[in-house]
Amino acid sequence: MTSFRNHALTFDVVDEGPLDGEIVVLLHGFPERASSWRGVTARLNEAGYRTIAPDQRGYSPGARPRRRRDYAMPRLAQDVVALIDTLDAPIHLVGHDWGSAVAWTVTAHHPDRIRTLTAISVPHPEAFLRAMRGRQLARSWYMGAFQLPKVPELLARRAGGVMDRAMRAGGMTPDEVARFRTEIVDDGALPGGLGWYRGLPFSSQSCPAVRVSTTMVWSTGDDFIDAAGVRACGNHVEAPYELVVLEGANHWLPSQCPAAVADVILRRAEGTPTTRGNRSEASTFLASRYGGLMAESLESDVIIDAPVERVWEVVSDLRRMPQWSPQCRKVIARGPIRQGTFMLNINRDGKLWWPTRSKVTDFSHQQRVAFRVLDNNTEWSFTLVPEGERTRLVERRDVPTRGTTQISRVLIDKVLGGEADFEANLVAGMNATLKRIKASVETSKAGPSA
């Protein structure tokens, strides 16, 4: 496949990978084209996926209408629907920057056509619009500047001029700026790319919640997208959802972090939690809620060479937590461990000691035990997954949508070294806990299940 049509417009596509593989459609942003996905698609193709990366409206030479209204969001989304019609198969949809906005819109209105969604950098349109009431407005100043007729085009004419310097200041590498000049400016695609911004006044259609499994990817070094919209993004997904934050990376993730992006896409497409990692070893992943909120989830897992009933015998007795956890020193339980049991934990980190109160929220025999820390609203759990004669044990820490308590955030910031250090210590503690549980189970003799 080299192209597809939507009415009178013809779109170029880059079609790679096995023809019988599940299809991943990747939508680029401004000011880039399908070439921005090269590093990502190579990895997806190696994993057996067929990738389709179109040059979108305004970028493909055969799809460059001149009217502003022709770049309204419903028309941009319809181009992708026409591509899916041509492919005649459900797809995994991926978008970056403006491509992410289109991907959200297509998925929200056509959930039956989309297997999974991976949105990179730009959150759900409703979350983004709400964020424009705050700091996002200042970060999006260029959207207003791009409304000026002819001025951005004139500023982009000279190589090394104002536009090139702006791209470098926004995080593009010299090679990426050179590609911008060749593929966008010299090829005549800049007016069409700017048309997406100039069509905003004609894009009044609201975007419903998404009902497809979704991963949102954001980076803490993104100069264009504020954390506020990212934090609210999950409120617009009524399906399995995960937020992945790449620490220190800038806005141009597909071209500058292709391995990380491909890994997130693959895990979402395969229905595998990003946190799972290498099953043969303890693995961790931090899905951060950046900007004053604790991580959405911390998770670590380990394979134990023992059946579920033996693992359950150990982990179901939470009073034994001090034997495994490097932080917990004592657990005082009010009665036997079962759903509803209250516990008092005594914790230590160096010279610092503190108590926490918790309540067992789940006690599913040989499946899962969980407790909620009443002092900060977080829930901790151990989940047992049988794998033949072995067991995968998953330890997880979850933060509710409403976030943690104010006092917890203050203590983490002022006493426990800040959010990043605190959660890094939690991750290390989870790994150590699972390692000790594994050793305890594998070196003990089989006994009656709890």
C-alpha positions as a printed NumPy array, in Angstrom:
array([[  0.   ,   0.   ,   0.   ],
       [  1.47 ,   3.34 ,  -1.032],
       [ -1.542,   5.649,  -0.803],
       [ -5.238,   5.931,   0.014],
       [ -7.996,   8.37 ,  -0.882],
       [-10.584,  10.357,   1.023],
       [-12.904,  11.956,  -1.52 ],
       [-10.706,  14.097,  -3.816],
       [ -7.614,  13.915,  -1.593],
       [ -4.807,  11.379,  -2.007],
       [ -2.581,  10.542,   0.943],
       [  0.871,   8.984,   0.792],
       [  1.639,   6.222,   3.286],
       [  4.669,   4.261,   4.41 ],
       [  3.591,   0.618,   4.685],
       [  6.129,  -1.683,   6.331],
       [  6.31 ,  -5.02 ,   8.097],
       [  4.561,  -8.372,   7.558],
       [  1.331,  -8.067,   5.594],
       [ -0.388, -10.605,   7.85 ],
       [  0.593,  -8.815,  11.051],
       [ -1.78 ,  -6.811,  13.213],
       [ -1.87 ,  -3.241,  11.92 ],
       [ -0.487,  -0.253,  13.784],
       [ -1.37 ,   3.147,  12.302],
       [  0.944,   5.97 ,  13.376],
       [ -0.093,   9.621,  13.034],
       [  2.621,  12.286,  13.028],
       [  2.419,  15.796,  14.452],
       [  3.602,  19.283,  13.493],
       [  5.99 ,  19.99 ,  11.841],
       [  6.829,  16.4  ,  10.879],
       [  5.775,  13.687,   8.477],
       [  5.683,   9.892,   8.443],
       [  9.483,   9.808,   8.534],
       [  9.385,  10.807,  12.22 ],
       [  8.295,   7.233,  13.032],
       [ 11.243,   5.427,  11.389],
       [ 12.935,   4.391,  14.6  ],
       [  9.632,   3.218,  16.087],
       [  8.304,   1.278,  13.103],
       [ 11.513,  -0.727,  12.719],
       [ 11.008,  -2.141,  16.209],
       [  7.308,  -2.786,  15.668],
       [  8.029,  -4.607,  12.407],
       [ 10.594,  -6.802,  14.153],
       [  7.888,  -7.737,  16.645],
       [  5.598,  -8.886,  13.801],
       [  3.381,  -5.841,  13.389],
       [  2.505,  -4.184,  10.105],
       [  2.911,  -0.41 ,  10.362],
       [  1.083,   2.233,   8.343],
       [  2.385,   5.798,   8.687],
       [  0.528,   8.318,   6.514],
       [  1.561,  11.824,   5.533],
       [ -1.56 ,  13.539,   6.768],
       [ -3.734,  16.334,   5.402],
       [ -1.665,  19.329,   4.384],
       [  1.523,  17.252,   4.231],
       [  0.806,  14.795,   1.409],
       [  1.205,  16.622,  -1.934],
       [ -2.143,  15.248,  -3.08 ],
       [ -3.966,  16.39 ,   0.053],
       [ -3.27 ,  20.09 ,   0.549],
       [ -6.549,  22.015,   0.526],
       [ -6.254,  25.783,   0.992],
       [ -9.319,  26.682,   3.053],
       [ -8.969,  26.904,   6.832],
       [-12.2  ,  25.03 ,   7.399],
       [-10.772,  22.069,   5.516],
       [ -8.449,  21.513,   8.487],
       [-11.173,  21.309,  11.122],
       [-10.817,  18.318,  13.421],
       [-13.797,  16.348,  12.03 ],
       [-12.146,  16.367,   8.581],
       [ -8.76 ,  15.408,   9.969],
       [-10.359,  12.517,  11.82 ],
       [-12.32 ,  11.443,   8.738],
       [ -9.041,  11.038,   6.84 ],
       [ -7.98 ,   8.395,   9.351],
       [-11.37 ,   6.69 ,   9.171],
       [-10.968,   6.529,   5.378],
       [ -7.571,   4.88 ,   5.894],
       [ -9.1  ,   2.302,   8.242],
       [-11.85 ,   1.664,   5.677],
       [ -9.173,   1.028,   3.064],
       [ -7.338,  -1.375,   5.355],
       [-10.641,  -3.085,   6.199],
       [ -9.407,  -4.245,   9.606],
       [ -9.355,  -2.967,  13.173],
       [ -6.113,  -1.211,  14.071],
       [ -3.87 ,  -0.211,  16.93 ],
       [ -3.807,   3.586,  16.726],
       [ -0.827,   5.719,  17.749],
       [ -0.494,   9.492,  17.557],
       [  2.036,  12.125,  18.514],
       [  1.419,  15.85 ,  18.962],
       [ -1.405,  16.832,  16.557],
       [ -1.543,  13.173,  15.539],
       [ -2.4  ,  12.381,  19.138],
       [ -5.31 ,  14.839,  19.09 ],
       [ -6.648,  13.16 ,  15.94 ],
       [ -6.106,   9.696,  17.436],
       [ -8.122,  10.618,  20.541],
       [-10.94 ,  11.934,  18.352],
       [-11.06 ,   8.911,  16.058],
       [-10.971,   6.489,  18.977],
       [-13.69 ,   8.349,  20.877],
       [-16.079,   8.364,  17.915],
       [-15.182,   4.967,  16.398],
       [-14.255,   2.629,  19.267],
       [-15.309,  -0.436,  17.28 ],
       [-12.56 ,   0.265,  14.729],
       [ -9.711,   0.639,  17.241],
       [ -8.002,  -2.207,  19.119],
       [ -5.867,   0.018,  21.357],
       [ -4.799,   3.659,  21.591],
       [ -1.351,   5.012,  22.427],
       [ -1.361,   8.807,  22.692],
       [  2.017,  10.521,  22.852],
       [  2.563,  13.986,  24.347],
       [ -0.926,  15.462,  23.834],
       [ -3.738,  14.445,  26.226],
       [ -7.428,  13.967,  25.518],
       [ -8.829,  17.112,  23.82 ],
       [-11.201,  17.912,  26.691],
       [ -8.377,  17.629,  29.236],
       [ -6.193,  19.834,  27.037],
       [ -8.881,  22.506,  26.678],
       [ -9.452,  22.597,  30.418],
       [ -5.697,  22.936,  30.972],
       [ -5.753,  26.014,  28.707],
       [ -7.35 ,  27.858,  31.635],
       [ -4.024,  27.575,  33.422],
       [ -0.344,  27.347,  32.473],
       [ -1.039,  25.497,  29.222],
       [ -2.187,  28.777,  27.679],
       [  1.304,  30.267,  28.004],
       [  2.881,  27.122,  26.585],
       [  0.553,  27.293,  23.578],
       [  1.341,  30.913,  22.669],
       [  2.488,  29.859,  19.194],
       [ -1.022,  28.679,  18.342],
       [ -2.093,  32.314,  18.304],
       [  1.001,  33.375,  16.342],
       [  0.269,  30.757,  13.694],
       [ -3.1  ,  32.378,  13.008],
       [ -1.324,  35.291,  11.326],
       [ -1.569,  34.881,   7.551],
       [  1.753,  34.495,   5.695],
       [  3.931,  35.609,   8.633],
       [  5.063,  32.127,   9.815],
       [  5.74 ,  31.141,   6.204],
       [  7.912,  34.212,   5.706],
       [  9.828,  33.563,   8.925],
       [ 10.55 ,  30.016,   7.754],
       [ 12.008,  30.952,   4.375],
       [ 15.603,  31.434,   5.427],
       [ 17.6  ,  28.41 ,   6.582],
       [ 18.982,  29.072,  10.033],
       [ 16.476,  31.875,  10.54 ],
       [ 13.812,  32.535,  13.152],
       [ 11.807,  29.36 ,  12.553],
       [ 14.832,  27.055,  12.56 ],
       [ 16.096,  28.628,  15.772],
       [ 12.657,  28.197,  17.344],
       [ 12.692,  24.508,  16.45 ],
       [ 16.116,  24.093,  18.058],
       [ 14.951,  25.958,  21.157],
       [ 11.97 ,  23.583,  21.349],
       [ 14.255,  20.562,  21.563],
       [ 14.742,  19.438,  17.96 ],
       [ 18.183,  18.125,  17.036],
       [ 20.118,  19.645,  14.101],
       [ 19.167,  16.609,  11.977],
       [ 15.496,  17.067,  12.835],
       [ 15.643,  20.757,  11.932],
       [ 17.27 ,  19.812,   8.622],
       [ 14.448,  17.338,   7.987],
       [ 11.917,  20.062,   8.821],
       [ 13.535,  22.298,   6.218],
       [ 13.642,  19.579,   3.54 ],
       [ 10.312,  17.805,   4.131],
       [  8.168,  20.713,   5.313],
       [  9.511,  24.044,   4.065],
       [ 11.187,  23.088,   0.776],
       [  8.477,  20.566,  -0.138],
       [  5.703,  23.127,   0.329],
       [  4.029,  21.393,   3.272],
       [  4.316,  24.259,   5.754],
       [  1.04 ,  26.057,   4.826],
       [ -0.812,  22.772,   5.185],
       [  0.818,  22.016,   8.51 ],
       [ -0.096,  25.472,   9.768],
       [ -3.606,  24.853,   8.48 ],
       [ -4.21 ,  22.546,  11.44 ],
       [ -3.83 ,  25.538,  13.77 ],
       [ -5.732,  27.892,  11.489],
       [ -8.615,  25.437,  11.347],
       [ -9.093,  25.509,  15.127],
       [-11.939,  28.081,  14.987],
       [-13.885,  25.558,  12.886],
       [-13.244,  22.665,  15.314],
       [-16.002,  23.177,  17.867],
       [-16.982,  19.504,  18.095],
       [-16.568,  18.077,  21.609],
       [-14.705,  14.818,  22.156],
       [-16.426,  12.061,  24.164],
       [-14.658,   9.791,  26.611],
       [-12.601,   6.982,  25.105],
       [-13.77 ,   3.399,  25.694],
       [-10.703,   1.63 ,  24.325],
       [ -7.622,   0.419,  26.234],
       [ -5.312,   3.427,  26.261],
       [ -1.788,   4.434,  27.2  ],
       [ -0.845,   8.103,  27.512],
       [  2.866,   8.919,  27.163],
       [  4.276,  12.22 ,  28.369],
       [  7.751,  13.548,  29.128],
       [  8.827,  15.857,  31.913],
       [ 10.999,  17.934,  29.548],
       [  8.128,  18.768,  27.192],
       [  8.117,  22.551,  26.7  ],
       [  4.766,  22.539,  24.901],
       [  2.465,  20.381,  27.051],
       [  1.836,  21.201,  30.691],
       [  1.298,  18.505,  33.314],
       [ -2.233,  19.696,  34.175],
       [ -3.871,  18.233,  31.074],
       [ -1.879,  15.043,  31.446],
       [ -3.016,  14.594,  35.043],
       [ -6.654,  14.964,  33.985],
       [ -6.37 ,  12.714,  30.971],
       [ -7.426,   9.526,  32.736],
       [-10.759,  11.103,  33.627],
       [-11.666,  10.861,  29.936],
       [-10.921,   7.153,  29.495],
       [-13.555,   4.579,  30.445],
       [-11.338,   1.559,  29.815],
       [ -7.979,   0.206,  31.025],
       [ -5.688,   3.22 ,  31.163],
       [ -2.055,   3.863,  31.956],
       [  0.039,   6.986,  32.108],
       [  3.707,   6.559,  31.221],
       [  6.122,   9.387,  31.986],
       [  9.593,   9.551,  30.466],
       [ 11.753,  11.514,  32.85 ],
       [ 13.887,  14.248,  31.277],
       [ 12.851,  13.612,  27.662],
       [ 11.51 ,  16.49 ,  25.553],
       [  8.531,  16.745,  23.22 ],
       [  9.99 ,  14.886,  20.227],
       [  9.582,  11.368,  21.596],
       [  9.109,   9.266,  18.415],
       [ 12.377,  10.44 ,  16.888],
       [ 14.45 ,  10.897,  20.059],
       [ 13.148,   8.025,  22.222],
       [ 12.045,   5.445,  19.621],
       [ 12.876,   2.375,  21.708],
       [ 10.876,   3.588,  24.707],
       [  7.938,   4.606,  22.51 ],
       [  7.948,   1.283,  20.646],
       [  8.057,  -0.626,  23.92 ],
       [  5.002,   1.221,  25.254],
       [  3.082,   0.652,  21.998],
       [  3.912,  -3.062,  22.   ],
       [  2.872,  -3.567,  25.59 ],
       [ -0.429,  -1.823,  25.031],
       [ -1.032,  -3.736,  21.786],
       [ -0.217,  -7.036,  23.483],
       [ -2.461,  -6.278,  26.422],
       [  0.519,  -6.489,  28.768],
       [  0.908,  -4.036,  31.663],
       [  3.865,  -1.781,  30.98 ],
       [  5.006,  -2.571,  34.483],
       [  5.483,  -6.268,  33.869],
       [  8.951,  -6.219,  32.319],
       [ 11.1  ,  -9.347,  32.278],
       [  9.145, -12.098,  33.943],
       [ 12.234, -14.091,  34.877],
       [ 13.471, -11.353,  37.201],
       [ 11.905,  -8.784,  39.486],
       [ 10.908,  -5.862,  37.285],
       [  9.671,  -2.361,  37.955],
       [  8.063,   0.553,  36.211],
       [  7.052,   3.984,  37.449],
       [  3.986,   5.502,  35.783],
       [  4.241,   9.004,  37.204],
       [  1.599,  11.606,  37.745],
       [  3.904,  14.553,  37.46 ],
       [  3.487,  17.842,  39.272],
       [  2.643,  17.212,  42.927],
       [  0.91 ,  13.862,  42.639],
       [  2.384,  10.524,  43.543],
       [  2.878,   7.861,  40.903],
       [ -0.301,   6.356,  39.547],
       [  1.151,   2.9  ,  40.023],
       [  4.277,   1.199,  41.17 ],
       [  4.608,  -2.454,  40.331],
       [  7.187,  -5.184,  40.595],
       [  6.96 ,  -8.899,  39.93 ],
       [  9.021, -12.022,  40.313],
       [  8.757, -15.672,  39.272],
       [  8.823, -18.105,  42.194],
       [  9.623, -21.778,  41.665],
       [  6.698, -23.001,  43.733],
       [  2.961, -23.555,  43.226],
       [  0.411, -20.923,  44.162],
       [ -0.646, -22.586,  47.403],
       [  2.88 , -22.412,  48.84 ],
       [  3.31 , -18.776,  47.849],
       [ -0.066, -17.925,  49.339],
       [  0.917, -19.561,  52.611],
       [  3.653, -16.961,  52.957],
       [  2.217, -13.729,  51.54 ],
       [ -1.279, -14.073,  52.984],
       [  0.06 , -13.557,  56.521],
       [  0.754,  -9.821,  56.4  ],
       [  2.038,  -9.954,  59.97 ],
       [  5.211, -11.435,  58.454],
       [  5.838,  -8.275,  56.418],
       [  8.813,  -7.209,  58.621],
       [ 10.598, -10.392,  57.478],
       [ 10.5  ,  -9.22 ,  53.858],
       [ 10.184,  -5.433,  53.701],
       [ 13.314,  -3.335,  54.306],
       [ 11.104,  -0.523,  55.622],
       [  8.425,  -2.22 ,  57.73 ],
       [  9.581,  -3.09 ,  61.257],
       [  6.404,  -4.345,  62.94 ],
       [  2.801,  -5.168,  62.043],
       [  0.134,  -5.244,  64.744],
       [ -3.088,  -6.795,  63.425],
       [ -6.463,  -6.596,  65.135],
       [ -7.411, -10.257,  64.747],
       [ -6.62 , -12.767,  61.97 ],
       [ -5.718, -11.458,  58.51 ],
       [ -8.892, -11.308,  56.425],
       [-10.924,  -8.684,  54.6  ],
       [-11.7  ,  -5.815,  56.965],
       [ -8.814,  -6.455,  59.393],
       [ -7.199,  -3.271,  60.742],
       [ -3.408,  -3.139,  61.124],
       [ -0.856,  -0.759,  62.591],
       [  2.516,  -0.739,  60.826],
       [  5.707,   0.644,  62.332],
       [  8.075,   1.813,  59.583],
       [ 11.687,   2.962,  59.53 ],
       [ 13.914,   4.734,  57.023],
       [ 17.337,   5.357,  58.506],
       [ 16.853,   7.325,  61.718],
       [ 13.269,   8.205,  60.828],
       [ 10.449,   6.114,  62.35 ],
       [  6.734,   6.548,  61.67 ],
       [  3.458,   4.595,  62.07 ],
       [  0.812,   3.936,  59.405],
       [ -2.709,   2.596,  59.8  ],
       [ -4.14 ,   0.204,  57.211],
       [ -7.144,  -1.979,  56.475],
       [ -7.264,  -5.228,  54.49 ],
       [ -9.437,  -4.536,  51.434],
       [ -9.155,  -7.874,  49.606],
       [ -8.414, -11.412,  50.766],
       [ -9.15 , -13.695,  47.818],
       [ -7.845, -17.157,  48.671],
       [ -4.681, -18.022,  46.726],
       [ -5.302, -15.095,  44.365],
       [ -4.845, -11.662,  45.938],
       [ -4.374,  -9.916,  49.253],
       [ -4.536,  -6.11 ,  49.449],
       [ -4.615,  -3.401,  52.096],
       [ -5.256,   0.334,  52.008],
       [ -3.022,   2.697,  53.948],
       [ -5.515,   4.973,  55.668],
       [ -2.964,   7.753,  56.182],
       [ -2.349,   8.396,  52.46 ],
       [ -5.121,   6.507,  50.547],
       [ -2.674,   4.24 ,  48.68 ],
       [ -3.477,   0.557,  48.194],
       [ -0.823,  -2.155,  48.321],
       [ -1.453,  -5.63 ,  46.963],
       [  0.087,  -9.013,  46.251],
       [ -1.406, -10.885,  43.285],
       [ -0.589, -14.536,  42.566],
       [ -0.62 , -15.697,  38.945],
       [ -0.109, -19.448,  38.361],
       [  2.318, -20.331,  35.568],
       [  2.428, -24.117,  35.477],
       [  4.27 , -25.322,  38.561],
       [  5.555, -21.82 ,  39.205],
       [  3.923, -18.6  ,  40.411],
       [  4.339, -15.035,  39.28 ],
       [  3.972, -12.822,  42.329],
       [  3.07 ,  -9.19 ,  41.626],
       [  3.432,  -6.483,  44.243],
       [  1.656,  -3.243,  43.364],
       [  1.106,   0.189,  44.9  ],
       [ -1.84 ,   2.199,  43.507],
       [ -2.917,   5.779,  44.089],
       [ -6.656,   6.55 ,  43.769],
       [ -7.926,   9.092,  41.26 ],
       [ -8.395,  11.681,  44.012],
       [ -4.701,  11.406,  44.853],
       [ -2.984,  11.073,  48.206],
       [ -3.64 ,  13.119,  51.311],
       [ -2.207,  16.612,  51.706],
       [ -0.249,  15.674,  54.827],
       [  1.301,  12.721,  53.001],
       [  2.493,  14.952,  50.168],
       [  3.96 ,  17.467,  52.614],
       [  5.828,  14.765,  54.535],
       [  7.237,  13.28 ,  51.328],
       [  8.384,  16.68 ,  50.115],
       [  9.752,  18.047,  53.381],
       [ 10.872,  14.988,  55.344],
       [ 11.336,  11.994,  53.04 ],
       [ 13.515,  13.604,  50.362],
       [ 10.9  ,  14.549,  47.767],
       [  8.613,  12.54 ,  45.529],
       [ 11.231,  11.167,  43.126],
       [ 13.569,   9.911,  45.859],
       [ 10.704,   8.571,  47.956],
       [  9.231,   6.554,  45.124],
       [ 12.631,   5.336,  43.969],
       [ 13.104,   3.977,  47.492],
       [  9.674,   2.326,  47.32 ],
       [ 10.615,   0.63 ,  44.061],
       [ 13.868,  -0.624,  45.563],
       [ 11.938,  -1.834,  48.588],
       [  9.456,  -3.72 ,  46.419],
       [ 12.285,  -5.484,  44.624],
       [ 13.905,  -6.406,  47.924],
       [ 10.574,  -7.606,  49.347],
       [  9.872,  -9.9  ,  46.401],
       [ 13.411, -11.254,  46.457],
       [ 13.044, -12.193,  50.131],
       [  9.615, -13.735,  49.638],
       [ 10.982, -15.77 ,  46.738],
       [ 13.874, -17.017,  48.867],
       [ 11.558, -17.804,  51.792],
       [  9.152, -19.843,  49.664],
       [ 11.747, -21.695,  47.62 ],
       [ 13.831, -22.729,  50.641],
       [ 10.869, -23.799,  52.818],
       [  9.225, -27.185,  52.822],
       [  5.72 , -27.514,  51.447],
       [  3.087, -27.135,  54.138],
       [ -0.691, -26.777,  54.38 ],
       [ -2.11 , -23.766,  52.584],
       [ -3.392, -20.863,  54.623]])
